[in-house]
Amino acid sequence: MKLLCSPASPYSNKVRMAAHFLGLEVNAIRVDTNTGPAILMDNNPLGKIPTLLTDDGVSIYDSVAIMHYFDRLTKGGLYPSKKGKRTDAEILEALCDGICDCLLAIVYERRFRDAEKVHQPWIDRQWKKATSGLAHLSANPPKTGKKLNGGHFALAATLDYLELRFKDQWEADHAPLIDWQRQFDKKFPAHSELKSEG
């Protein structure tokens, strides 16, 4: 399988971590979404990453669809089988992806607008949403339990992205998440080599 991705993308890295955890052979192909490369546009009409190209010619997008595909491929290797626990994992993943949506909105606002056109109230609103999500997670850090799941990889990817793009802007208020990350590292030693890179 091939994964069209970017090393800075938290959604890409969530998927890369999950594939590694499950022992799936996935060849990561770096693509620049800004240039709209043919390999990406031909396989995802939205031109977004991550996009998974399966060995039988199917393209799967976005990250949640890929994660669920991995789960089916490994017969339940990525999400708990008990309904309640699976729902918890899916909610955790959705919350983390939502935080990343807000963080990306901030990054893009600053990156793609001329300085005089950057709309600070928009940035403030997105940051408020992101920090509200982080506060919830700090107050309710997820247990890693016996086995990691899709929600855990989403949270790890979110914290990695914060470290990459918002260093020293969140850590002091969210010590429980720093502790959680240390516990995650113990459970998933490959984390250090799969972190977001800018």
Secondary structure, DSSP 8 states (H G I E B T S, - for coil): -EEEE-TT-HHHHHHHHHHHHHT---EEEE--GGG--HHHHTT-TT--S-EEE-TTS-EE-SHHHHHHHHHHHTTSSSS-SSHHHHHHHHHHHHHHHHHHHHHHHHHHHHHHS-GGG--HHHHHHHHHHHHHHHHHHHHS-----SS--HHHHHHHHHHHHHHHHSTTSSGGG-HHHHHHHHHHHHH-TTHHHHS---
